[in-house]
Amino acid sequence: MPQTKCPICGGIVELPDDVMAGEIIEHECGVSLEVVIDNNTIKLKPYEGVGEDWGE
Ligand SMILES: [Zn+2]
């Protein structure tokens, strides 16, 4: 299972094996994180919850 760090709290975030860019992951610290895949590296950025303005 891939893991990466939460940019907010620095804790480990476990990701599904089939994680895709644009997916929203909820972390245990309470933040929603958007998955960004850059050069096969999985990154997370805080998701601001803009409502209908996301979607891949
Ligand atoms: Zn966190």
PDB file of the backbone (N, CA, C, O) and the ligand in Angstrom, with CONECT records:
HET     ZN  A 101       1
ATOM      1  N   MET A   1       0.857  -1.204   0.000  1.00  0.00           N
ATOM      2  CA  MET A   1       0.000   0.000   0.000  1.00  0.00           C
ATOM      3  C   MET A   1       0.884   1.243   0.000  1.00  0.00           C
ATOM      4  O   MET A   1       1.719   1.410   0.889  1.00  0.00           O
ATOM      5  N   PRO A   2       0.709   2.104  -0.978  1.00  0.00           N
ATOM      6  CA  PRO A   2       1.531   3.325  -0.999  1.00  0.00           C
ATOM      7  C   PRO A   2       1.206   4.224   0.186  1.00  0.00           C
ATOM      8  O   PRO A   2       0.077   4.272   0.676  1.00  0.00           O
ATOM      9  N   GLN A   3       2.223   4.923   0.618  1.00  0.00           N
ATOM     10  CA  GLN A   3       2.036   5.868   1.722  1.00  0.00           C
ATOM     11  C   GLN A   3       2.711   7.172   1.354  1.00  0.00           C
ATOM     12  O   GLN A   3       3.699   7.193   0.620  1.00  0.00           O
ATOM     13  N   THR A   4       2.177   8.234   1.860  1.00  0.00           N
ATOM     14  CA  THR A   4       2.838   9.523   1.699  1.00  0.00           C
ATOM     15  C   THR A   4       2.554  10.341   2.945  1.00  0.00           C
ATOM     16  O   THR A   4       1.834   9.904   3.842  1.00  0.00           O
ATOM     17  N   LYS A   5       3.124  11.522   2.989  1.00  0.00           N
ATOM     18  CA  LYS A   5       2.958  12.340   4.192  1.00  0.00           C
ATOM     19  C   LYS A   5       1.874  13.373   4.017  1.00  0.00           C
ATOM     20  O   LYS A   5       1.694  13.946   2.942  1.00  0.00           O
ATOM     21  N   CYS A   6       1.167  13.593   5.085  1.00  0.00           N
ATOM     22  CA  CYS A   6       0.180  14.657   5.109  1.00  0.00           C
ATOM     23  C   CYS A   6       0.898  16.007   5.162  1.00  0.00           C
ATOM     24  O   CYS A   6       1.731  16.229   6.041  1.00  0.00           O
ATOM     25  N   PRO A   7       0.580  16.913   4.226  1.00  0.00           N
ATOM     26  CA  PRO A   7       1.243  18.225   4.219  1.00  0.00           C
ATOM     27  C   PRO A   7       0.808  19.116   5.373  1.00  0.00           C
ATOM     28  O   PRO A   7       1.449  20.129   5.651  1.00  0.00           O
ATOM     29  N   ILE A   8      -0.255  18.752   6.035  1.00  0.00           N
ATOM     30  CA  ILE A   8      -0.769  19.572   7.131  1.00  0.00           C
ATOM     31  C   ILE A   8      -0.165  19.157   8.466  1.00  0.00           C
ATOM     32  O   ILE A   8       0.404  19.981   9.183  1.00  0.00           O
ATOM     33  N   CYS A   9      -0.291  17.875   8.795  1.00  0.00           N
ATOM     34  CA  CYS A   9       0.148  17.431  10.116  1.00  0.00           C
ATOM     35  C   CYS A   9       1.448  16.625  10.060  1.00  0.00           C
ATOM     36  O   CYS A   9       2.046  16.338  11.097  1.00  0.00           O
ATOM     37  N   GLY A  10       1.887  16.257   8.845  1.00  0.00           N
ATOM     38  CA  GLY A  10       3.130  15.507   8.718  1.00  0.00           C
ATOM     39  C   GLY A  10       2.987  14.030   9.010  1.00  0.00           C
ATOM     40  O   GLY A  10       3.971  13.292   8.975  1.00  0.00           O
ATOM     41  N   GLY A  11       1.785  13.594   9.296  1.00  0.00           N
ATOM     42  CA  GLY A  11       1.556  12.182   9.582  1.00  0.00           C
ATOM     43  C   GLY A  11       1.491  11.353   8.312  1.00  0.00           C
ATOM     44  O   GLY A  11       1.369  11.883   7.208  1.00  0.00           O
ATOM     45  N   ILE A  12       1.574  10.052   8.491  1.00  0.00           N
ATOM     46  CA  ILE A  12       1.508   9.143   7.355  1.00  0.00           C
ATOM     47  C   ILE A  12       0.066   9.028   6.854  1.00  0.00           C
ATOM     48  O   ILE A  12      -0.874   8.890   7.637  1.00  0.00           O
ATOM     49  N   VAL A  13      -0.078   9.088   5.548  1.00  0.00           N
ATOM     50  CA  VAL A  13      -1.372   8.878   4.915  1.00  0.00           C
ATOM     51  C   VAL A  13      -1.280   7.596   4.098  1.00  0.00           C
ATOM     52  O   VAL A  13      -0.411   7.468   3.236  1.00  0.00           O
ATOM     53  N   GLU A  14      -2.159   6.664   4.362  1.00  0.00           N
ATOM     54  CA  GLU A  14      -2.185   5.437   3.581  1.00  0.00           C
ATOM     55  C   GLU A  14      -3.121   5.623   2.403  1.00  0.00           C
ATOM     56  O   GLU A  14      -4.229   6.141   2.542  1.00  0.00           O
ATOM     57  N   LEU A  15      -2.660   5.196   1.254  1.00  0.00           N
ATOM     58  CA  LEU A  15      -3.419   5.397   0.027  1.00  0.00           C
ATOM     59  C   LEU A  15      -3.832   4.051  -0.556  1.00  0.00           C
ATOM     60  O   LEU A  15      -3.132   3.052  -0.392  1.00  0.00           O
ATOM     61  N   PRO A  16      -4.959   4.035  -1.230  1.00  0.00           N
ATOM     62  CA  PRO A  16      -5.350   2.801  -1.921  1.00  0.00           C
ATOM     63  C   PRO A  16      -4.335   2.465  -3.014  1.00  0.00           C
ATOM     64  O   PRO A  16      -3.694   3.354  -3.575  1.00  0.00           O
ATOM     65  N   ASP A  17      -4.199   1.191  -3.305  1.00  0.00           N
ATOM     66  CA  ASP A  17      -3.257   0.770  -4.345  1.00  0.00           C
ATOM     67  C   ASP A  17      -3.598   1.366  -5.707  1.00  0.00           C
ATOM     68  O   ASP A  17      -2.718   1.614  -6.531  1.00  0.00           O
ATOM     69  N   ASP A  18      -4.876   1.589  -5.925  1.00  0.00           N
ATOM     70  CA  ASP A  18      -5.303   2.098  -7.230  1.00  0.00           C
ATOM     71  C   ASP A  18      -5.622   3.585  -7.174  1.00  0.00           C
ATOM     72  O   ASP A  18      -6.484   4.074  -7.905  1.00  0.00           O
ATOM     73  N   VAL A  19      -4.925   4.293  -6.306  1.00  0.00           N
ATOM     74  CA  VAL A  19      -5.175   5.724  -6.135  1.00  0.00           C
ATOM     75  C   VAL A  19      -4.967   6.469  -7.462  1.00  0.00           C
ATOM     76  O   VAL A  19      -4.045   6.169  -8.220  1.00  0.00           O
ATOM     77  N   MET A  20      -5.833   7.430  -7.719  1.00  0.00           N
ATOM     78  CA  MET A  20      -5.750   8.183  -8.963  1.00  0.00           C
ATOM     79  C   MET A  20      -5.669   9.674  -8.665  1.00  0.00           C
ATOM     80  O   MET A  20      -6.160  10.152  -7.642  1.00  0.00           O
ATOM     81  N   ALA A  21      -5.043  10.389  -9.580  1.00  0.00           N
ATOM     82  CA  ALA A  21      -4.957  11.839  -9.459  1.00  0.00           C
ATOM     83  C   ALA A  21      -6.361  12.434  -9.384  1.00  0.00           C
ATOM     84  O   ALA A  21      -7.274  12.008 -10.092  1.00  0.00           O
ATOM     85  N   GLY A  22      -6.506  13.404  -8.534  1.00  0.00           N
ATOM     86  CA  GLY A  22      -7.790  14.070  -8.388  1.00  0.00           C
ATOM     87  C   GLY A  22      -8.660  13.476  -7.294  1.00  0.00           C
ATOM     88  O   GLY A  22      -9.691  14.040  -6.928  1.00  0.00           O
ATOM     89  N   GLU A  23      -8.237  12.341  -6.780  1.00  0.00           N
ATOM     90  CA  GLU A  23      -8.999  11.706  -5.713  1.00  0.00           C
ATOM     91  C   GLU A  23      -8.872  12.521  -4.426  1.00  0.00           C
ATOM     92  O   GLU A  23      -7.832  13.126  -4.165  1.00  0.00           O
ATOM     93  N   ILE A  24      -9.913  12.530  -3.647  1.00  0.00           N
ATOM     94  CA  ILE A  24      -9.886  13.244  -2.376  1.00  0.00           C
ATOM     95  C   ILE A  24      -9.747  12.229  -1.247  1.00  0.00           C
ATOM     96  O   ILE A  24     -10.544  11.299  -1.122  1.00  0.00           O
ATOM     97  N   ILE A  25      -8.722  12.432  -0.434  1.00  0.00           N
ATOM     98  CA  ILE A  25      -8.453  11.543   0.689  1.00  0.00           C
ATOM     99  C   ILE A  25      -8.693  12.332   1.971  1.00  0.00           C
ATOM    100  O   ILE A  25      -8.209  13.454   2.122  1.00  0.00           O
ATOM    101  N   GLU A  26      -9.439  11.739   2.885  1.00  0.00           N
ATOM    102  CA  GLU A  26      -9.630  12.389   4.172  1.00  0.00           C
ATOM    103  C   GLU A  26      -8.608  11.843   5.156  1.00  0.00           C
ATOM    104  O   GLU A  26      -8.506  10.632   5.353  1.00  0.00           O
ATOM    105  N   HIS A  27      -7.860  12.733   5.764  1.00  0.00           N
ATOM    106  CA  HIS A  27      -6.869  12.284   6.728  1.00  0.00           C
ATOM    107  C   HIS A  27      -7.407  12.378   8.136  1.00  0.00           C
ATOM    108  O   HIS A  27      -8.360  13.105   8.416  1.00  0.00           O
ATOM    109  N   GLU A  28      -6.768  11.620   9.021  1.00  0.00           N
ATOM    110  CA  GLU A  28      -7.253  11.549  10.395  1.00  0.00           C
ATOM    111  C   GLU A  28      -7.155  12.871  11.144  1.00  0.00           C
ATOM    112  O   GLU A  28      -7.813  13.051  12.168  1.00  0.00           O
ATOM    113  N   CYS A  29      -6.336  13.804  10.641  1.00  0.00           N
ATOM    114  CA  CYS A  29      -6.253  15.114  11.293  1.00  0.00           C
ATOM    115  C   CYS A  29      -7.441  15.997  10.909  1.00  0.00           C
ATOM    116  O   CYS A  29      -7.597  17.096  11.442  1.00  0.00           O
ATOM    117  N   GLY A  30      -8.283  15.515   9.980  1.00  0.00           N
ATOM    118  CA  GLY A  30      -9.496  16.239   9.659  1.00  0.00           C
ATOM    119  C   GLY A  30      -9.457  17.004   8.355  1.00  0.00           C
ATOM    120  O   GLY A  30     -10.453  17.608   7.957  1.00  0.00           O
ATOM    121  N   VAL A  31      -8.315  16.984   7.686  1.00  0.00           N
ATOM    122  CA  VAL A  31      -8.188  17.731   6.451  1.00  0.00           C
ATOM    123  C   VAL A  31      -8.542  16.841   5.255  1.00  0.00           C
ATOM    124  O   VAL A  31      -8.364  15.623   5.294  1.00  0.00           O
ATOM    125  N   SER A  32      -9.039  17.468   4.206  1.00  0.00           N
ATOM    126  CA  SER A  32      -9.246  16.741   2.952  1.00  0.00           C
ATOM    127  C   SER A  32      -8.078  17.049   2.033  1.00  0.00           C
ATOM    128  O   SER A  32      -7.683  18.206   1.888  1.00  0.00           O
ATOM    129  N   LEU A  33      -7.527  16.018   1.414  1.00  0.00           N
ATOM    130  CA  LEU A  33      -6.336  16.157   0.595  1.00  0.00           C
ATOM    131  C   LEU A  33      -6.614  15.677  -0.813  1.00  0.00           C
ATOM    132  O   LEU A  33      -7.235  14.633  -1.013  1.00  0.00           O
ATOM    133  N   GLU A  34      -6.156  16.439  -1.784  1.00  0.00           N
ATOM    134  CA  GLU A  34      -6.319  16.042  -3.172  1.00  0.00           C
ATOM    135  C   GLU A  34      -5.053  15.347  -3.650  1.00  0.00           C
ATOM    136  O   GLU A  34      -3.941  15.814  -3.405  1.00  0.00           O
ATOM    137  N   VAL A  35      -5.237  14.242  -4.323  1.00  0.00           N
ATOM    138  CA  VAL A  35      -4.099  13.476  -4.831  1.00  0.00           C
ATOM    139  C   VAL A  35      -3.597  14.102  -6.134  1.00  0.00           C
ATOM    140  O   VAL A  35      -4.365  14.365  -7.060  1.00  0.00           O
ATOM    141  N   VAL A  36      -2.291  14.329  -6.171  1.00  0.00           N
ATOM    142  CA  VAL A  36      -1.635  14.832  -7.372  1.00  0.00           C
ATOM    143  C   VAL A  36      -0.525  13.848  -7.707  1.00  0.00           C
ATOM    144  O   VAL A  36       0.282  13.500  -6.845  1.00  0.00           O
ATOM    145  N   ILE A  37      -0.484  13.405  -8.940  1.00  0.00           N
ATOM    146  CA  ILE A  37       0.578  12.486  -9.343  1.00  0.00           C
ATOM    147  C   ILE A  37       1.501  13.206 -10.317  1.00  0.00           C
ATOM    148  O   ILE A  37       1.091  13.646 -11.391  1.00  0.00           O
ATOM    149  N   ASP A  38       2.752  13.311  -9.906  1.00  0.00           N
ATOM    150  CA  ASP A  38       3.735  14.085 -10.650  1.00  0.00           C
ATOM    151  C   ASP A  38       4.969  13.209 -10.862  1.00  0.00           C
ATOM    152  O   ASP A  38       5.649  12.857  -9.898  1.00  0.00           O
ATOM    153  N   ASN A  39       5.260  12.863 -12.090  1.00  0.00           N
ATOM    154  CA  ASN A  39       6.389  11.978 -12.383  1.00  0.00           C
ATOM    155  C   ASN A  39       6.336  10.686 -11.570  1.00  0.00           C
ATOM    156  O   ASN A  39       7.341  10.249 -11.009  1.00  0.00           O
ATOM    157  N   ASN A  40       5.167  10.093 -11.518  1.00  0.00           N
ATOM    158  CA  ASN A  40       4.959   8.844 -10.784  1.00  0.00           C
ATOM    159  C   ASN A  40       5.157   8.976  -9.284  1.00  0.00           C
ATOM    160  O   ASN A  40       5.226   7.973  -8.574  1.00  0.00           O
ATOM    161  N   THR A  41       5.247  10.194  -8.803  1.00  0.00           N
ATOM    162  CA  THR A  41       5.322  10.412  -7.369  1.00  0.00           C
ATOM    163  C   THR A  41       3.965  10.919  -6.898  1.00  0.00           C
ATOM    164  O   THR A  41       3.402  11.860  -7.457  1.00  0.00           O
ATOM    165  N   ILE A  42       3.461  10.279  -5.870  1.00  0.00           N
ATOM    166  CA  ILE A  42       2.169  10.695  -5.336  1.00  0.00           C
ATOM    167  C   ILE A  42       2.366  11.821  -4.340  1.00  0.00           C
ATOM    168  O   ILE A  42       3.143  11.708  -3.392  1.00  0.00           O
ATOM    169  N   LYS A  43       1.651  12.902  -4.571  1.00  0.00           N
ATOM    170  CA  LYS A  43       1.709  14.038  -3.658  1.00  0.00           C
ATOM    171  C   LYS A  43       0.296  14.372  -3.221  1.00  0.00           C
ATOM    172  O   LYS A  43      -0.684  14.007  -3.870  1.00  0.00           O
ATOM    173  N   LEU A  44       0.221  15.065  -2.121  1.00  0.00           N
ATOM    174  CA  LEU A  44      -1.070  15.495  -1.615  1.00  0.00           C
ATOM    175  C   LEU A  44      -1.054  16.998  -1.427  1.00  0.00           C
ATOM    176  O   LEU A  44      -0.067  17.575  -0.972  1.00  0.00           O
ATOM    177  N   LYS A  45      -2.156  17.615  -1.783  1.00  0.00           N
ATOM    178  CA  LYS A  45      -2.279  19.036  -1.477  1.00  0.00           C
ATOM    179  C   LYS A  45      -3.612  19.257  -0.791  1.00  0.00           C
ATOM    180  O   LYS A  45      -4.571  18.526  -1.035  1.00  0.00           O
ATOM    181  N   PRO A  46      -3.671  20.258   0.060  1.00  0.00           N
ATOM    182  CA  PRO A  46      -4.914  20.525   0.776  1.00  0.00           C
ATOM    183  C   PRO A  46      -6.043  20.823  -0.212  1.00  0.00           C
ATOM    184  O   PRO A  46      -5.876  21.600  -1.153  1.00  0.00           O
ATOM    185  N   TYR A  47      -7.161  20.207   0.014  1.00  0.00           N
ATOM    186  CA  TYR A  47      -8.314  20.414  -0.842  1.00  0.00           C
ATOM    187  C   TYR A  47      -9.239  21.427  -0.179  1.00  0.00           C
ATOM    188  O   TYR A  47      -9.691  21.247   0.952  1.00  0.00           O
ATOM    189  N   GLU A  48      -9.502  22.488  -0.916  1.00  0.00           N
ATOM    190  CA  GLU A  48     -10.244  23.604  -0.321  1.00  0.00           C
ATOM    191  C   GLU A  48     -11.752  23.419  -0.385  1.00  0.00           C
ATOM    192  O   GLU A  48     -12.493  24.232   0.166  1.00  0.00           O
ATOM    193  N   GLY A  49     -12.207  22.396  -1.028  1.00  0.00           N
ATOM    194  CA  GLY A  49     -13.641  22.132  -1.054  1.00  0.00           C
ATOM    195  C   GLY A  49     -14.442  23.196  -1.772  1.00  0.00           C
ATOM    196  O   GLY A  49     -15.278  23.871  -1.172  1.00  0.00           O
ATOM    197  N   VAL A  50     -14.184  23.339  -3.047  1.00  0.00           N
ATOM    198  CA  VAL A  50     -14.825  24.393  -3.827  1.00  0.00           C
ATOM    199  C   VAL A  50     -16.175  23.960  -4.386  1.00  0.00           C
ATOM    200  O   VAL A  50     -16.785  24.686  -5.171  1.00  0.00           O
ATOM    201  N   GLY A  51     -16.648  22.772  -3.984  1.00  0.00           N
ATOM    202  CA  GLY A  51     -17.949  22.355  -4.457  1.00  0.00           C
ATOM    203  C   GLY A  51     -17.888  21.723  -5.824  1.00  0.00           C
ATOM    204  O   GLY A  51     -17.222  20.703  -6.001  1.00  0.00           O
ATOM    205  N   GLU A  52     -18.565  22.299  -6.791  1.00  0.00           N
ATOM    206  CA  GLU A  52     -18.660  21.649  -8.099  1.00  0.00           C
ATOM    207  C   GLU A  52     -17.470  21.911  -8.994  1.00  0.00           C
ATOM    208  O   GLU A  52     -17.432  21.418 -10.121  1.00  0.00           O
ATOM    209  N   ASP A  53     -16.520  22.656  -8.537  1.00  0.00           N
ATOM    210  CA  ASP A  53     -15.432  23.085  -9.411  1.00  0.00           C
ATOM    211  C   ASP A  53     -14.234  22.145  -9.403  1.00  0.00           C
ATOM    212  O   ASP A  53     -13.103  22.573  -9.630  1.00  0.00           O
ATOM    213  N   TRP A  54     -14.478  20.883  -9.145  1.00  0.00           N
ATOM    214  CA  TRP A  54     -13.383  19.933  -9.311  1.00  0.00           C
ATOM    215  C   TRP A  54     -13.907  18.778 -10.127  1.00  0.00           C
ATOM    216  O   TRP A  54     -15.056  18.795 -10.569  1.00  0.00           O
ATOM    217  N   GLY A  55     -13.128  17.836 -10.320  1.00  0.00           N
ATOM    218  CA  GLY A  55     -13.580  16.756 -11.173  1.00  0.00           C
ATOM    219  C   GLY A  55     -12.597  16.659 -12.281  1.00  0.00           C
ATOM    220  O   GLY A  55     -12.122  17.663 -12.810  1.00  0.00           O
ATOM    221  N   GLU A  56     -12.310  15.512 -12.613  1.00  0.00           N
ATOM    222  CA  GLU A  56     -11.149  15.229 -13.430  1.00  0.00           C
ATOM    223  C   GLU A  56     -11.697  14.695 -14.721  1.00  0.00           C
ATOM    224  O   GLU A  56     -10.932  14.363 -15.626  1.00  0.00           O
TER     225      GLU A  56
HETATM  226 ZN    ZN A 101      -3.024  15.069   8.453  1.00  0.00          ZN2+
END
